[in-house]
């Protein structure tokens, strides 16, 4: 009796297909997670740039208005108070922007979730050996 070579390979081929399908499903899942985190990181970067521009703008505006206030320090009763008030508002806005920028820069590094999932996958595969 001759054994059919295809019959002995069939379970191995089926098993290999299932493993390959699982690996591809995991890779697809990780790529989707990476794409999502990339979009989030792009939005975070844009927000940081906007806050940086705001901090610089309001800082320069505060210094400029302070200079104008110093120039306008003349005996006219209320003119200097108004300019000083505007300067104070701009300085507070610049400070708020800088504080918000520092808070956002302390957020966790990009792609943290993807890296954690890849580490879990590696641990799972090494435990199966």
C-alpha positions as a Markdown table, in Angstrom:
| # | Residue | x | y | z |
|---|---|---|---|---|
| 1 | Unk | 0.0 | 0.0 | 0.0 |
| 2 | Unk | 1.2 | 3.4 | -0.9 |
| 3 | Unk | 0.4 | 6.3 | 1.3 |
| 4 | Unk | -0.8 | 9.5 | -0.4 |
| 5 | Unk | 1.7 | 12.3 | 0.2 |
| 6 | Unk | -1.0 | 14.9 | 0.2 |
| 7 | Unk | -2.9 | 13.2 | 3.0 |
| 8 | Unk | 0.1 | 13.4 | 5.3 |
| 9 | Unk | 0.6 | 17.1 | 4.5 |
| 10 | Unk | -3.0 | 18.1 | 4.8 |
| 11 | Unk | -3.1 | 18.6 | 8.6 |
| 12 | Unk | 0.2 | 20.4 | 8.5 |
| 13 | Unk | -0.9 | 22.7 | 5.7 |
| 14 | Unk | -4.2 | 23.4 | 7.5 |
| 15 | Unk | -2.4 | 24.1 | 10.7 |
| 16 | Unk | 0.1 | 26.4 | 8.9 |
| 17 | Unk | -2.8 | 28.3 | 7.3 |
| 18 | Unk | -4.5 | 28.8 | 10.7 |
| 19 | Unk | -1.2 | 30.1 | 12.2 |
| 20 | Unk | -0.6 | 32.4 | 9.3 |
| 21 | Unk | -4.1 | 33.6 | 9.4 |
| 22 | Unk | -3.7 | 34.4 | 13.2 |
| 23 | Unk | -0.4 | 36.2 | 12.6 |
| 24 | Unk | -2.0 | 38.3 | 9.8 |
| 25 | Unk | -5.0 | 39.1 | 12.0 |
| 26 | Unk | -2.7 | 40.2 | 14.8 |
| 27 | Unk | -0.6 | 42.3 | 12.4 |
| 28 | Unk | -3.7 | 43.9 | 10.9 |
| 29 | Unk | -5.0 | 44.7 | 14.4 |
| 30 | Unk | -1.6 | 46.3 | 15.4 |
| 31 | Unk | -1.5 | 48.3 | 12.2 |
| 32 | Unk | -4.9 | 49.7 | 12.8 |
| 33 | Unk | -3.9 | 50.6 | 16.4 |
| 34 | Unk | -0.7 | 52.3 | 15.0 |
| 35 | Unk | -2.8 | 54.3 | 12.5 |
| 36 | Unk | -5.2 | 55.4 | 15.2 |
| 37 | Unk | -2.4 | 56.5 | 17.5 |
| 38 | Unk | -0.7 | 58.3 | 14.6 |
| 39 | Unk | -3.8 | 60.3 | 13.9 |
| 40 | Unk | -4.1 | 61.2 | 17.6 |
| 41 | Unk | -0.4 | 62.2 | 17.7 |
| 42 | Unk | -0.9 | 64.4 | 14.7 |
| 43 | Unk | -3.8 | 66.2 | 16.4 |
| 44 | Unk | -1.7 | 66.6 | 19.5 |
| 45 | Unk | 1.2 | 68.1 | 17.5 |
| 46 | Unk | -1.2 | 70.6 | 15.8 |
| 47 | Unk | -2.6 | 71.6 | 19.2 |
| 48 | Unk | 0.9 | 72.1 | 20.6 |
| 49 | Unk | 1.9 | 74.3 | 17.7 |
| 50 | Unk | -1.2 | 76.4 | 18.1 |
| 51 | Unk | -0.5 | 76.9 | 21.8 |
| 52 | Unk | 3.1 | 77.7 | 21.1 |
| 53 | Unk | 2.1 | 80.4 | 18.6 |
| 54 | Unk | -0.4 | 81.8 | 21.1 |
| 55 | Unk | 2.2 | 81.9 | 23.8 |
| 56 | Unk | 4.7 | 83.7 | 21.6 |
| 57 | Unk | 2.1 | 86.1 | 20.2 |
| 58 | Unk | 0.7 | 87.1 | 23.6 |
| 59 | Unk | 4.1 | 87.4 | 25.1 |
| 60 | Unk | 5.3 | 89.8 | 22.4 |
| 61 | Unk | 2.0 | 91.7 | 22.6 |
| 62 | Unk | 2.4 | 92.0 | 26.4 |
| 63 | Unk | 5.9 | 93.4 | 26.1 |
| 64 | Unk | 4.9 | 95.8 | 23.3 |
| 65 | Unk | 2.0 | 97.1 | 25.4 |
| 66 | Unk | 4.2 | 97.5 | 28.4 |
| 67 | Unk | 6.5 | 99.6 | 26.3 |
| 68 | Unk | 3.5 | 101.7 | 25.1 |
| 69 | Unk | 2.4 | 102.0 | 28.7 |
| 70 | Unk | 5.7 | 103.3 | 29.7 |
| 71 | Unk | 5.7 | 105.9 | 26.9 |
| 72 | Unk | 2.2 | 107.0 | 27.7 |
| 73 | Unk | 3.0 | 107.6 | 31.4 |
| 74 | Unk | 1.9 | 111.2 | 31.2 |
| 75 | Unk | -0.4 | 113.1 | 33.6 |
| 76 | Unk | -3.5 | 112.1 | 31.6 |
| 77 | Unk | -5.6 | 110.5 | 34.3 |
| 78 | Unk | -7.0 | 107.2 | 33.0 |
| 79 | Unk | -5.2 | 106.6 | 29.8 |
| 80 | Unk | -2.3 | 104.7 | 31.4 |
| 81 | Unk | -4.6 | 102.6 | 33.5 |
| 82 | Unk | -6.4 | 101.3 | 30.4 |
| 83 | Unk | -3.3 | 100.5 | 28.5 |
| 84 | Unk | -1.8 | 98.8 | 31.6 |
| 85 | Unk | -5.0 | 96.8 | 32.0 |
| 86 | Unk | -4.7 | 95.6 | 28.4 |
| 87 | Unk | -1.1 | 94.7 | 29.0 |
| 88 | Unk | -2.0 | 92.7 | 32.1 |
| 89 | Unk | -4.7 | 90.8 | 30.2 |
| 90 | Unk | -2.2 | 89.9 | 27.4 |
| 91 | Unk | 0.4 | 88.8 | 30.0 |
| 92 | Unk | -2.1 | 86.6 | 31.7 |
| 93 | Unk | -3.1 | 85.1 | 28.3 |
| 94 | Unk | 0.5 | 84.4 | 27.5 |
| 95 | Unk | 1.1 | 82.8 | 30.9 |
| 96 | Unk | -2.0 | 80.6 | 30.5 |
| 97 | Unk | -0.8 | 79.5 | 27.1 |
| 98 | Unk | 2.6 | 78.6 | 28.4 |
| 99 | Unk | 1.2 | 76.6 | 31.3 |
| 100 | Unk | -1.2 | 74.7 | 29.0 |
| 101 | Unk | 1.7 | 74.0 | 26.6 |
| 102 | Unk | 3.8 | 72.6 | 29.5 |
| 103 | Unk | 0.9 | 70.4 | 30.6 |
| 104 | Unk | 0.4 | 68.9 | 27.1 |
| 105 | Unk | 4.1 | 68.3 | 26.7 |
| 106 | Unk | 4.1 | 66.1 | 29.8 |
| 107 | Unk | 1.7 | 63.6 | 28.2 |
| 108 | Unk | 2.9 | 60.1 | 27.6 |
| 109 | Unk | 5.1 | 59.3 | 24.5 |
| 110 | Unk | 3.4 | 58.6 | 21.2 |
| 111 | Unk | 2.4 | 55.1 | 20.1 |
| 112 | Unk | 2.6 | 53.8 | 23.8 |
| 113 | Unk | -0.4 | 51.5 | 23.3 |
| 114 | Unk | 1.0 | 50.0 | 20.1 |
| 115 | Unk | 4.3 | 49.3 | 21.8 |
| 116 | Unk | 2.6 | 47.7 | 24.9 |
| 117 | Unk | 0.5 | 45.5 | 22.7 |
| 118 | Unk | 3.6 | 44.4 | 20.7 |
| 119 | Unk | 5.3 | 43.5 | 24.0 |
| 120 | Unk | 2.3 | 41.5 | 25.1 |
| 121 | Unk | 2.3 | 39.7 | 21.8 |
| 122 | Unk | 6.0 | 38.9 | 22.1 |
| 123 | Unk | 5.5 | 37.6 | 25.7 |
| 124 | Unk | 2.6 | 35.4 | 24.6 |
| 125 | Unk | 4.6 | 33.9 | 21.7 |
| 126 | Unk | 7.6 | 33.2 | 23.9 |
| 127 | Unk | 5.4 | 31.6 | 26.5 |
| 128 | Unk | 4.0 | 29.2 | 23.9 |
| 129 | Unk | 7.5 | 27.8 | 22.9 |
